[in-house]
Amino acid sequence: MKFLYDFFPIILFYLFYKLQDIYWATGAAIVGTGLQVGISWVRHRKVEKMHLITFGLLVVLGGATILFHDAAFIKWKVSVVNWLFGVVFLGSQFIGGKTIAERMMGAAIQVPAEVWRRLNLGWALFFLGLGFLNLWVMYSVDEATWVNFKVYGLLGLTFLFVIAQSFYLARHVSEEKDPEPEQE
């Protein structure tokens, strides 16, 4: 169920694109993301900062897409969001005691600090790269191909990166176990 909740706006975007056009799809994504943020607030009385930032960018750039009838704005949103993620991951290399990667996964996995820094840098570069890749695709192919890239290509690349990250982490995971209780 969480999977559907997390991907609700992109599913709406894709369905409305296939049934109507990019402008209807953009409106559906704005409404879907607004619902997502609202549901999060009602259920937990909080909304993650990145969800609010993403929603804000979607309202501004999606709104510009609809207002000016120019799909370039919504296409740029993908790059801007990925660049923001990249900058946040990169910034956490220098600010705070732990990187974003360690904050997200540190409770479940024990690896040396240097591994967290490399992993975090990998995520930063991955997100920055996705932003530039999106620009290349949006200016190189037609709109329908870009939509498929946005839905399937970015998700697929992220999935492959997570798998590669898992193999990397598996090589470095600490095998420490809780000490056994002493028997008397």
ChimeraX attribute file (.defattr): number of C-alpha atoms within 10 A of each C-alpha:
attribute: neighborCount
match mode: 1-to-1
recipient: residues
	/A:1	5
	/A:2	7
	/A:3	7
	/A:4	10
	/A:5	13
	/A:6	12
	/A:7	14
	/A:8	17
	/A:9	22
	/A:10	20
	/A:11	18
	/A:12	21
	/A:13	26
	/A:14	22
	/A:15	15
	/A:16	19
	/A:17	18
	/A:18	14
	/A:19	11
	/A:20	11
	/A:21	15
	/A:22	23
	/A:23	21
	/A:24	18
	/A:25	24
	/A:26	27
	/A:27	20
	/A:28	22
	/A:29	24
	/A:30	24
	/A:31	18
	/A:32	21
	/A:33	26
	/A:34	19
	/A:35	14
	/A:36	19
	/A:37	17
	/A:38	15
	/A:39	15
	/A:40	15
	/A:41	13
	/A:42	10
	/A:43	9
	/A:44	9
	/A:45	9
	/A:46	12
	/A:47	16
	/A:48	10
	/A:49	9
	/A:50	13
	/A:51	15
	/A:52	14
	/A:53	13
	/A:54	18
	/A:55	21
	/A:56	15
	/A:57	20
	/A:58	25
	/A:59	21
	/A:60	15
	/A:61	22
	/A:62	29
	/A:63	18
	/A:64	16
	/A:65	21
	/A:66	18
	/A:67	10
	/A:68	11
	/A:69	13
	/A:70	14
	/A:71	18
	/A:72	17
	/A:73	19
	/A:74	23
	/A:75	22
	/A:76	17
	/A:77	20
	/A:78	21
	/A:79	20
	/A:80	22
	/A:81	20
	/A:82	21
	/A:83	21
	/A:84	18
	/A:85	20
	/A:86	24
	/A:87	17
	/A:88	18
	/A:89	24
	/A:90	22
	/A:91	16
	/A:92	21
	/A:93	20
	/A:94	11
	/A:95	11
	/A:96	9
	/A:97	10
	/A:98	17
	/A:99	24
	/A:100	24
	/A:101	20
	/A:102	21
	/A:103	12
	/A:104	11
	/A:105	11
	/A:106	14
	/A:107	8
	/A:108	7
	/A:109	15
	/A:110	17
	/A:111	16
	/A:112	11
	/A:113	12
	/A:114	9
	/A:115	16
	/A:116	23
	/A:117	21
	/A:118	14
	/A:119	20
	/A:120	24
	/A:121	21
	/A:122	18
	/A:123	23
	/A:124	26
	/A:125	18
	/A:126	18
	/A:127	25
	/A:128	22
	/A:129	16
	/A:130	22
	/A:131	23
	/A:132	16
	/A:133	13
	/A:134	23
	/A:135	18
	/A:136	12
	/A:137	17
	/A:138	20
	/A:139	12
	/A:140	11
	/A:141	11
	/A:142	10
	/A:143	17
	/A:144	13
	/A:145	14
	/A:146	20
	/A:147	19
	/A:148	12
	/A:149	18
	/A:150	19
	/A:151	15
	/A:152	12
	/A:153	15
	/A:154	17
	/A:155	12
	/A:156	13
	/A:157	14
	/A:158	16
	/A:159	12
	/A:160	12
	/A:161	15
	/A:162	13
	/A:163	12
	/A:164	12
	/A:165	14
	/A:166	11
	/A:167	11
	/A:168	13
	/A:169	17
	/A:170	12
	/A:171	9
	/A:172	14
	/A:173	13
	/A:174	12
	/A:175	9
	/A:176	7
	/A:177	6
	/A:178	6
	/A:179	6
	/A:180	6
	/A:181	6
	/A:182	5
	/A:183	4
	/A:184	3
